[in-house]
Amino acid sequence: MKKKALVLLLLVVVSVSKSNMADGEDGNSKMDSAVHIVYTERPEGEEPEAYHIRTLASVLGSEEAARDALIYSYKSAASGFSAKLTPQQVSEILKQPGVLQVVPDRTLQLHSGRSILH
């Protein structure tokens, strides 16, 4: 269980870093869009990133829009991607085959390990 929690924490940290870098780059300033992590099944016979783009394109309408919205594609510890999505797009992507879960990305503060109660 600890290993899964660590992997999830690492995924969130990487996603937060990537989303912070992408915030000013994508030109998409929809107030109701937010970064979400979309967990998917591992694709068989297809590169994970291509599968993630195809899944996202099915909701956004084009491969170009999917590439613009994609922030990061997870390929090692888990299969999935992070992307800026509106609530409507989240509802639609949840209906796609192979999508397991969609969770909002959150910024977490890690403690330094030093306690003031020494």
N, CA, C and O atoms as a GROMACS GRO file, in nm:
protein
  472
    1MET      N    1   0.082  -0.119   0.000
    1MET     CA    2   0.000   0.000   0.000
    1MET      C    3   0.087   0.126   0.000
    1MET      O    4   0.054   0.224  -0.068
    2LYS      N    5   0.198   0.125   0.076
    2LYS     CA    6   0.286   0.242   0.081
    2LYS      C    7   0.344   0.272  -0.057
    2LYS      O    8   0.360   0.388  -0.095
    3LYS      N    9   0.376   0.167  -0.132
    3LYS     CA   10   0.434   0.185  -0.265
    3LYS      C   11   0.335   0.255  -0.358
    3LYS      O   12   0.373   0.343  -0.435
    4LYS      N   13   0.206   0.215  -0.352
    4LYS     CA   14   0.104   0.278  -0.435
    4LYS      C   15   0.085   0.424  -0.396
    4LYS      O   16   0.069   0.510  -0.483
    5ALA      N   17   0.087   0.452  -0.265
    5ALA     CA   18   0.071   0.591  -0.220
    5ALA      C   19   0.188   0.676  -0.267
    5ALA      O   20   0.168   0.791  -0.307
    6LEU      N   21   0.308   0.622  -0.264
    6LEU     CA   22   0.426   0.695  -0.310
    6LEU      C   23   0.419   0.722  -0.460
    6LEU      O   24   0.451   0.832  -0.505
    7VAL      N   25   0.376   0.622  -0.538
    7VAL     CA   26   0.363   0.640  -0.682
    7VAL      C   27   0.260   0.747  -0.711
    7VAL      O   28   0.283   0.832  -0.797
    8LEU      N   29   0.146   0.744  -0.642
    8LEU     CA   30   0.042   0.845  -0.662
    8LEU      C   31   0.094   0.983  -0.626
    8LEU      O   32   0.068   1.079  -0.698
    9LEU      N   33   0.167   0.994  -0.516
    9LEU     CA   34   0.223   1.123  -0.475
    9LEU      C   35   0.320   1.174  -0.581
    9LEU      O   36   0.319   1.293  -0.614
   10LEU      N   37   0.404   1.087  -0.633
   10LEU     CA   38   0.498   1.128  -0.737
   10LEU      C   39   0.425   1.173  -0.863
   10LEU      O   40   0.466   1.270  -0.927
   11LEU      N   41   0.318   1.104  -0.899
   11LEU     CA   42   0.240   1.144  -1.015
   11LEU      C   43   0.179   1.282  -0.996
   11LEU      O   44   0.178   1.363  -1.088
   12VAL      N   45   0.129   1.308  -0.876
   12VAL     CA   46   0.068   1.438  -0.849
   12VAL      C   47   0.174   1.548  -0.854
   12VAL      O   48   0.150   1.654  -0.911
   13VAL      N   49   0.291   1.523  -0.795
   13VAL     CA   50   0.397   1.624  -0.795
   13VAL      C   51   0.442   1.654  -0.937
   13VAL      O   52   0.459   1.771  -0.972
   14VAL      N   53   0.462   1.551  -1.019
   14VAL     CA   54   0.502   1.572  -1.158
   14VAL      C   55   0.393   1.649  -1.232
   14VAL      O   56   0.423   1.740  -1.308
   15SER      N   57   0.268   1.611  -1.210
   15SER     CA   58   0.158   1.678  -1.278
   15SER      C   59   0.148   1.824  -1.237
   15SER      O   60   0.125   1.910  -1.322
   16VAL      N   61   0.165   1.853  -1.108
   16VAL     CA   62   0.160   1.993  -1.062
   16VAL      C   63   0.271   2.072  -1.127
   16VAL      O   64   0.249   2.185  -1.171
   17SER      N   65   0.391   2.015  -1.134
   17SER     CA   66   0.502   2.085  -1.197
   17SER      C   67   0.473   2.114  -1.343
   17SER      O   68   0.496   2.225  -1.390
   18LYS      N   69   0.424   2.014  -1.415
   18LYS     CA   70   0.394   2.031  -1.557
   18LYS      C   71   0.280   2.130  -1.577
   18LYS      O   72   0.286   2.212  -1.669
   19SER      N   73   0.176   2.124  -1.493
   19SER     CA   74   0.063   2.214  -1.511
   19SER      C   75   0.102   2.358  -1.480
   19SER      O   76   0.053   2.450  -1.545
   20ASN      N   77   0.188   2.378  -1.383
   20ASN     CA   78   0.234   2.513  -1.353
   20ASN      C   79   0.314   2.570  -1.469
   20ASN      O   80   0.304   2.689  -1.498
   21MET      N   81   0.394   2.486  -1.537
   21MET     CA   82   0.471   2.533  -1.651
   21MET      C   83   0.378   2.562  -1.769
   21MET      O   84   0.404   2.655  -1.845
   22ALA      N   85   0.272   2.486  -1.784
   22ALA     CA   86   0.185   2.500  -1.900
   22ALA      C   87   0.081   2.610  -1.885
   22ALA      O   88   0.024   2.652  -1.985
   23ASP      N   89   0.055   2.659  -1.764
   23ASP     CA   90  -0.050   2.756  -1.742
   23ASP      C   91  -0.040   2.877  -1.832
   23ASP      O   92  -0.141   2.923  -1.885
   24GLY      N   93   0.078   2.929  -1.851
   24GLY     CA   94   0.092   3.048  -1.933
   24GLY      C   95   0.118   3.018  -2.079
   24GLY      O   96   0.128   3.111  -2.159
   25GLU      N   97   0.128   2.891  -2.117
   25GLU     CA   98   0.170   2.857  -2.252
   25GLU      C   99   0.058   2.818  -2.345
   25GLU      O  100   0.073   2.830  -2.466
   26ASP      N  101  -0.056   2.772  -2.292
   26ASP     CA  102  -0.153   2.713  -2.381
   26ASP      C  103  -0.252   2.810  -2.442
   26ASP      O  104  -0.322   2.773  -2.536
   27GLY      N  105  -0.261   2.933  -2.392
   27GLY     CA  106  -0.351   3.031  -2.449
   27GLY      C  107  -0.497   3.002  -2.420
   27GLY      O  108  -0.584   3.078  -2.465
   28ASN      N  109  -0.528   2.896  -2.348
   28ASN     CA  110  -0.665   2.861  -2.316
   28ASN      C  111  -0.697   2.915  -2.178
   28ASN      O  112  -0.654   2.859  -2.078
   29SER      N  113  -0.772   3.024  -2.173
   29SER     CA  114  -0.800   3.088  -2.046
   29SER      C  115  -0.944   3.070  -2.002
   29SER      O  116  -1.000   3.157  -1.936
   30LYS      N  117  -1.005   2.956  -2.037
   30LYS     CA  118  -1.140   2.929  -1.992
   30LYS      C  119  -1.139   2.923  -1.840
   30LYS      O  120  -1.062   2.849  -1.779
   31MET      N  121  -1.226   3.003  -1.780
   31MET     CA  122  -1.229   3.010  -1.634
   31MET      C  123  -1.276   2.879  -1.571
   31MET      O  124  -1.238   2.849  -1.457
   32ASP      N  125  -1.355   2.802  -1.640
   32ASP     CA  126  -1.408   2.680  -1.581
   32ASP      C  127  -1.324   2.556  -1.609
   32ASP      O  128  -1.361   2.447  -1.568
   33SER      N  129  -1.212   2.571  -1.679
   33SER     CA  130  -1.126   2.455  -1.702
   33SER      C  131  -1.023   2.444  -1.591
   33SER      O  132  -0.978   2.544  -1.534
   34ALA      N  133  -0.988   2.320  -1.561
   34ALA     CA  134  -0.890   2.293  -1.457
   34ALA      C  135  -0.812   2.168  -1.496
   34ALA      O  136  -0.858   2.088  -1.578
   35VAL      N  137  -0.696   2.153  -1.439
   35VAL     CA  138  -0.614   2.036  -1.469
   35VAL      C  139  -0.671   1.915  -1.396
   35VAL      O  140  -0.701   1.920  -1.276
   36HIS      N  141  -0.686   1.807  -1.470
   36HIS     CA  142  -0.734   1.680  -1.416
   36HIS      C  143  -0.636   1.570  -1.455
   36HIS      O  144  -0.570   1.578  -1.559
   37ILE      N  145  -0.628   1.468  -1.372
   37ILE     CA  146  -0.550   1.349  -1.404
   37ILE      C  147  -0.648   1.241  -1.446
   37ILE      O  148  -0.740   1.207  -1.372
   38VAL      N  149  -0.628   1.187  -1.566
   38VAL     CA  150  -0.716   1.085  -1.621
   38VAL      C  151  -0.640   0.953  -1.619
   38VAL      O  152  -0.539   0.937  -1.687
   39TYR      N  153  -0.689   0.858  -1.539
   39TYR     CA  154  -0.626   0.726  -1.530
   39TYR      C  155  -0.693   0.635  -1.632
   39TYR      O  156  -0.816   0.629  -1.640
   40THR      N  157  -0.611   0.564  -1.711
   40THR     CA  158  -0.664   0.478  -1.816
   40THR      C  159  -0.607   0.336  -1.802
   40THR      O  160  -0.509   0.313  -1.732
   41GLU      N  161  -0.672   0.245  -1.872
   41GLU     CA  162  -0.615   0.111  -1.883
   41GLU      C  163  -0.487   0.122  -1.965
   41GLU      O  164  -0.470   0.216  -2.042
   42ARG      N  165  -0.399   0.025  -1.948
   42ARG     CA  166  -0.278   0.023  -2.031
   42ARG      C  167  -0.317  -0.025  -2.170
   42ARG      O  168  -0.378  -0.131  -2.185
   43PRO      N  169  -0.282   0.052  -2.272
   43PRO     CA  170  -0.320   0.011  -2.408
   43PRO      C  171  -0.236  -0.108  -2.455
   43PRO      O  172  -0.118  -0.119  -2.421
   44GLU      N  173  -0.298  -0.195  -2.531
   44GLU     CA  174  -0.226  -0.309  -2.587
   44GLU      C  175  -0.202  -0.283  -2.735
   44GLU      O  176  -0.296  -0.254  -2.809
   45GLY      N  177  -0.078  -0.294  -2.777
   45GLY     CA  178  -0.045  -0.278  -2.917
   45GLY      C  179  -0.044  -0.134  -2.965
   45GLY      O  180  -0.049  -0.109  -3.086
   46GLU      N  181  -0.039  -0.039  -2.874
   46GLU     CA  182  -0.039   0.103  -2.911
   46GLU      C  183   0.047   0.177  -2.809
   46GLU      O  184   0.047   0.145  -2.690
   47GLU      N  185   0.120   0.276  -2.856
   47GLU     CA  186   0.200   0.358  -2.766
   47GLU      C  187   0.107   0.430  -2.668
   47GLU      O  188   0.003   0.481  -2.710
   48PRO      N  189   0.143   0.436  -2.538
   48PRO     CA  190   0.056   0.500  -2.440
   48PRO      C  191   0.019   0.645  -2.476
   48PRO      O  192  -0.098   0.683  -2.463
   49GLU      N  193   0.115   0.725  -2.520
   49GLU     CA  194   0.084   0.864  -2.550
   49GLU      C  195  -0.015   0.876  -2.666
   49GLU      O  196  -0.104   0.961  -2.664
   50ALA      N  197   0.001   0.792  -2.768
   50ALA     CA  198  -0.092   0.794  -2.881
   50ALA      C  199  -0.233   0.757  -2.834
   50ALA      O  200  -0.331   0.816  -2.879
   51TYR      N  201  -0.242   0.658  -2.745
   51TYR     CA  202  -0.371   0.617  -2.689
   51TYR      C  203  -0.432   0.731  -2.608
   51TYR      O  204  -0.553   0.756  -2.616
   52HIS      N  205  -0.350   0.799  -2.529
   52HIS     CA  206  -0.400   0.910  -2.447
   52HIS      C  207  -0.451   1.024  -2.535
   52HIS      O  208  -0.556   1.082  -2.507
   53ILE      N  209  -0.378   1.055  -2.641
   53ILE     CA  210  -0.419   1.162  -2.733
   53ILE      C  211  -0.548   1.123  -2.804
   53ILE      O  212  -0.638   1.206  -2.821
   54ARG      N  213  -0.558   0.998  -2.845
   54ARG     CA  214  -0.680   0.952  -2.914
   54ARG      C  215  -0.801   0.960  -2.820
   54ARG      O  216  -0.909   1.001  -2.862
   55THR      N  217  -0.782   0.920  -2.695
   55THR     CA  218  -0.891   0.926  -2.596
   55THR      C  219  -0.933   1.071  -2.574
   55THR      O  220  -1.053   1.101  -2.570
   56LEU      N  221  -0.838   1.159  -2.558
   56LEU     CA  222  -0.866   1.301  -2.536
   56LEU      C  223  -0.930   1.364  -2.660
   56LEU      O  224  -1.020   1.446  -2.649
   57ALA      N  225  -0.883   1.326  -2.778
   57ALA     CA  226  -0.937   1.381  -2.903
   57ALA      C  227  -1.083   1.341  -2.922
   57ALA      O  228  -1.160   1.416  -2.983
   58SER      N  229  -1.123   1.226  -2.870
   58SER     CA  230  -1.262   1.184  -2.885
   58SER      C  231  -1.357   1.278  -2.813
   58SER      O  232  -1.476   1.286  -2.846
   59VAL      N  233  -1.307   1.350  -2.714
   59VAL     CA  234  -1.388   1.446  -2.640
   59VAL      C  235  -1.368   1.588  -2.691
   59VAL      O  236  -1.464   1.666  -2.699
   60LEU      N  237  -1.246   1.622  -2.726
   60LEU     CA  238  -1.215   1.759  -2.767
   60LEU      C  239  -1.239   1.786  -2.915
   60LEU      O  240  -1.241   1.902  -2.957
   61GLY      N  241  -1.258   1.680  -2.994
   61GLY     CA  242  -1.295   1.699  -3.134
   61GLY      C  243  -1.183   1.687  -3.235
   61GLY      O  244  -1.210   1.666  -3.353
   62SER      N  245  -1.059   1.699  -3.192
   62SER     CA  246  -0.949   1.684  -3.288
   62SER      C  247  -0.822   1.645  -3.216
   62SER      O  248  -0.806   1.668  -3.096
   63GLU      N  249  -0.731   1.586  -3.293
   63GLU     CA  250  -0.601   1.547  -3.238
   63GLU      C  251  -0.521   1.672  -3.200
   63GLU      O  252  -0.448   1.672  -3.101
   64GLU      N  253  -0.535   1.777  -3.278
   64GLU     CA  254  -0.464   1.902  -3.250
   64GLU      C  255  -0.510   1.962  -3.116
   64GLU      O  256  -0.427   2.005  -3.035
   65ALA      N  257  -0.640   1.964  -3.093
   65ALA     CA  258  -0.693   2.016  -2.966
   65ALA      C  259  -0.646   1.928  -2.850
   65ALA      O  260  -0.617   1.977  -2.741
   66ALA      N  261  -0.640   1.797  -2.874
   66ALA     CA  262  -0.593   1.705  -2.770
   66ALA      C  263  -0.447   1.730  -2.736
   66ALA      O  264  -0.410   1.732  -2.618
   67ARG      N  265  -0.364   1.749  -2.837
   67ARG     CA  266  -0.221   1.777  -2.814
   67ARG      C  267  -0.204   1.909  -2.739
   67ARG      O  268  -0.115   1.921  -2.654
   68ASP      N  269  -0.287   2.008  -2.770
   68ASP     CA  270  -0.279   2.138  -2.701
   68ASP      C  271  -0.322   2.126  -2.554
   68ASP      O  272  -0.265   2.194  -2.468
   69ALA      N  273  -0.420   2.042  -2.525
   69ALA     CA  274  -0.472   2.029  -2.389
   69ALA      C  275  -0.387   1.935  -2.303
   69ALA      O  276  -0.386   1.947  -2.180
   70LEU      N  277  -0.316   1.842  -2.367
   70LEU     CA  278  -0.236   1.743  -2.294
   70LEU      C  279  -0.120   1.811  -2.223
   70LEU      O  280  -0.042   1.884  -2.285
   71ILE      N  281  -0.109   1.788  -2.094
   71ILE     CA  282   0.001   1.845  -2.016
   71ILE      C  283   0.111   1.741  -1.997
   71ILE      O  284   0.229   1.772  -2.013
   72TYR      N  285   0.071   1.618  -1.963
   72TYR     CA  286   0.170   1.515  -1.939
   72TYR      C  287   0.106   1.379  -1.963
   72TYR      O  288  -0.011   1.359  -1.931
   73SER      N  289   0.181   1.287  -2.019
   73SER     CA  290   0.135   1.151  -2.044
   73SER      C  291   0.213   1.056  -1.955
   73SER      O  292   0.335   1.045  -1.968
   74TYR      N  293   0.144   0.988  -1.864
   74TYR     CA  294   0.208   0.893  -1.772
   74TYR      C  295   0.220   0.758  -1.842
   74TYR      O  296   0.123   0.707  -1.897
   75LYS      N  297   0.342   0.700  -1.839
   75LYS     CA  298   0.364   0.577  -1.912
   75LYS      C  299   0.430   0.468  -1.828
   75LYS      O  300   0.426   0.351  -1.866
   76SER      N  301   0.490   0.502  -1.716
   76SER     CA  302   0.570   0.404  -1.643
   76SER      C  303   0.493   0.339  -1.529
   76SER      O  304   0.452   0.224  -1.540
   77ALA      N  305   0.474   0.412  -1.420
   77ALA     CA  306   0.413   0.353  -1.301
   77ALA      C  307   0.262   0.338  -1.317
   77ALA      O  308   0.202   0.248  -1.258
   78ALA      N  309   0.202   0.424  -1.394
   78ALA     CA  310   0.058   0.418  -1.418
   78ALA      C  311   0.032   0.461  -1.561
   78ALA      O  312   0.119   0.521  -1.625
   79SER      N  313  -0.085   0.430  -1.610
   79SER     CA  314  -0.122   0.475  -1.743
   79SER      C  315  -0.227   0.584  -1.730
   79SER      O  316  -0.329   0.565  -1.664
   80GLY      N  317  -0.202   0.695  -1.793
   80GLY     CA  318  -0.297   0.805  -1.788
   80GLY      C  319  -0.232   0.933  -1.835
   80GLY      O  320  -0.120   0.931  -1.887
   81PHE      N  321  -0.302   1.043  -1.817
   81PHE     CA  322  -0.250   1.171  -1.860
   81PHE      C  323  -0.313   1.282  -1.778
   81PHE      O  324  -0.415   1.262  -1.713
   82SER      N  325  -0.251   1.398  -1.782
   82SER     CA  326  -0.310   1.516  -1.720
   82SER      C  327  -0.341   1.614  -1.832
   82SER      O  328  -0.265   1.628  -1.928
   83ALA      N  329  -0.455   1.683  -1.818
   83ALA     CA  330  -0.497   1.778  -1.919
   83ALA      C  331  -0.592   1.879  -1.856
   83ALA      O  332  -0.656   1.851  -1.755
   84LYS      N  333  -0.599   1.997  -1.918
   84LYS     CA  334  -0.695   2.098  -1.875
   84LYS      C  335  -0.830   2.063  -1.935
   84LYS      O  336  -0.844   2.053  -2.057
   85LEU      N  337  -0.930   2.043  -1.850
   85LEU     CA  338  -1.062   2.003  -1.894
   85LEU      C  339  -1.170   2.083  -1.823
   85LEU      O  340  -1.154   2.121  -1.707
   86THR      N  341  -1.279   2.109  -1.892
   86THR     CA  342  -1.395   2.171  -1.831
   86THR      C  343  -1.477   2.062  -1.761
   86THR      O  344  -1.456   1.944  -1.789
   87PRO      N  345  -1.570   2.098  -1.673
   87PRO     CA  346  -1.656   1.996  -1.612
   87PRO      C  347  -1.732   1.913  -1.716
   87PRO      O  348  -1.748   1.792  -1.698
   88GLN      N  349  -1.777   1.975  -1.823
   88GLN     CA  350  -1.847   1.902  -1.931
   88GLN      C  351  -1.754   1.801  -1.996
   88GLN      O  352  -1.795   1.688  -2.024
   89GLN      N  353  -1.629   1.840  -2.021
   89GLN     CA  354  -1.532   1.749  -2.083
   89GLN      C  355  -1.498   1.633  -1.990
   89GLN      O  356  -1.476   1.521  -2.035
   90VAL      N  357  -1.493   1.660  -1.859
   90VAL     CA  358  -1.469   1.553  -1.761
   90VAL      C  359  -1.581   1.450  -1.769
   90VAL      O  360  -1.556   1.330  -1.769
   91SER      N  361  -1.705   1.497  -1.775
   91SER     CA  362  -1.820   1.406  -1.786
   91SER      C  363  -1.811   1.322  -1.912
   91SER      O  364  -1.840   1.202  -1.909
   92GLU      N  365  -1.772   1.383  -2.022
   92GLU     CA  366  -1.762   1.311  -2.150
   92GLU      C  367  -1.648   1.211  -2.151
   92GLU      O  368  -1.662   1.100  -2.203
   93ILE      N  369  -1.534   1.249  -2.095
   93ILE     CA  370  -1.418   1.158  -2.099
   93ILE      C  371  -1.440   1.036  -2.009
   93ILE      O  372  -1.386   0.929  -2.034
   94LEU      N  373  -1.520   1.053  -1.903
   94LEU     CA  374  -1.551   0.940  -1.816
   94LEU      C  375  -1.630   0.831  -1.890
   94LEU      O  376  -1.629   0.716  -1.848
   95LYS      N  377  -1.696   0.867  -1.998
   95LYS     CA  378  -1.776   0.772  -2.077
   95LYS      C  379  -1.691   0.696  -2.179
   95LYS      O  380  -1.740   0.600  -2.240
   96GLN      N  381  -1.567   0.736  -2.197
   96GLN     CA  382  -1.481   0.676  -2.299
   96GLN      C  383  -1.430   0.539  -2.254
   96GLN      O  384  -1.398   0.520  -2.137
   97PRO      N  385  -1.423   0.443  -2.347
   97PRO     CA  386  -1.371   0.310  -2.312
   97PRO      C  387  -1.227   0.320  -2.263
   97PRO      O  388  -1.146   0.394  -2.320
   98GLY      N  389  -1.196   0.247  -2.160
   98GLY     CA  390  -1.060   0.243  -2.108
   98GLY      C  391  -1.029   0.349  -2.003
   98GLY      O  392  -0.924   0.343  -1.940
   99VAL      N  393  -1.118   0.446  -1.984
   99VAL     CA  394  -1.095   0.548  -1.881
   99VAL      C  395  -1.144   0.490  -1.748
   99VAL      O  396  -1.259   0.451  -1.734
  100LEU      N  397  -1.053   0.486  -1.651
  100LEU     CA  398  -1.084   0.428  -1.521
  100LEU      C  399  -1.131   0.530  -1.419
  100LEU      O  400  -1.223   0.504  -1.340
  101GLN      N  401  -1.067   0.648  -1.420
  101GLN     CA  402  -1.097   0.748  -1.318
  101GLN      C  403  -1.044   0.883  -1.363
  101GLN      O  404  -0.943   0.891  -1.434
  102VAL      N  405  -1.113   0.989  -1.323
  102VAL     CA  406  -1.066   1.125  -1.349
  102VAL      C  407  -1.070   1.199  -1.216
  102VAL      O  408  -1.173   1.204  -1.149
  103VAL      N  409  -0.956   1.256  -1.177
  103VAL     CA  410  -0.949   1.329  -1.051
  103VAL      C  411  -0.890   1.468  -1.075
  103VAL      O  412  -0.799   1.484  -1.156
  104PRO      N  413  -0.942   1.567  -1.003
  104PRO     CA  414  -0.884   1.702  -1.016
  104PRO      C  415  -0.742   1.702  -0.962
  104PRO      O  416  -0.712   1.636  -0.862
  105ASP      N  417  -0.656   1.775  -1.026
  105ASP     CA  418  -0.518   1.791  -0.981
  105ASP      C  419  -0.518   1.890  -0.866
  105ASP      O  420  -0.585   1.993  -0.873
  106ARG      N  421  -0.445   1.861  -0.762
  106ARG     CA  422  -0.438   1.951  -0.646
  106ARG      C  423  -0.293   1.978  -0.613
  106ARG      O  424  -0.206   1.893  -0.634
  107THR      N  425  -0.267   2.097  -0.561
  107THR     CA  426  -0.135   2.131  -0.512
  107THR      C  427  -0.127   2.089  -0.367
  107THR      O  428  -0.210   2.128  -0.285
  108LEU      N  429  -0.027   2.010  -0.335
  108LEU     CA  430  -0.007   1.963  -0.198
  108LEU      C  431   0.121   2.022  -0.143
  108LEU      O  432   0.221   2.032  -0.214
  109GLN      N  433   0.119   2.060  -0.017
  109GLN     CA  434   0.238   2.111   0.050
  109GLN      C  435   0.302   1.997   0.128
  109GLN      O  436   0.237   1.938   0.215
  110LEU      N  437   0.426   1.967   0.100
  110LEU     CA  438   0.498   1.864   0.173
  110LEU      C  439   0.564   1.927   0.295
  110LEU      O  440   0.616   2.038   0.289
  111HIS      N  441   0.560   1.855   0.405
  111HIS     CA  442   0.626   1.904   0.526
  111HIS      C  443   0.776   1.880   0.516
  111HIS      O  444   0.820   1.784   0.454
  112SER      N  445   0.853   1.969   0.579
  112SER     CA  446   0.998   1.959   0.569
  112SER      C  447   1.055   1.846   0.653
  112SER      O  448   1.170   1.807   0.633
  113GLY      N  449   0.977   1.793   0.744
  113GLY     CA  450   1.028   1.688   0.830
  113GLY      C  451   1.075   1.742   0.965
  113GLY      O  452   1.094   1.666   1.060
  114ARG      N  453   1.093   1.871   0.973
  114ARG     CA  454   1.133   1.932   1.098
  114ARG      C  455   1.009   1.977   1.172
  114ARG      O  456   0.924   2.046   1.116
  115SER      N  457   0.999   1.939   1.294
  115SER     CA  458   0.883   1.974   1.374
  115SER      C  459   0.917   2.087   1.470
  115SER      O  460   1.029   2.094   1.520
  116ILE      N  461   0.823   2.174   1.497
  116ILE     CA  462   0.845   2.282   1.592
  116ILE      C  463   0.828   2.233   1.736
  116ILE      O  464   0.850   2.308   1.830
  117LEU      N  465   0.790   2.106   1.752
  117LEU     CA  466   0.766   2.049   1.884
  117LEU      C  467   0.883   1.963   1.931
  117LEU      O  468   0.861   1.868   2.006
  118HIS      N  469   1.005   1.993   1.890
  118HIS     CA  470   1.121   1.914   1.934
  118HIS      C  471   1.141   1.924   2.081
  118HIS      O  472   1.234   1.864   2.134
   0.00000   0.00000   0.00000
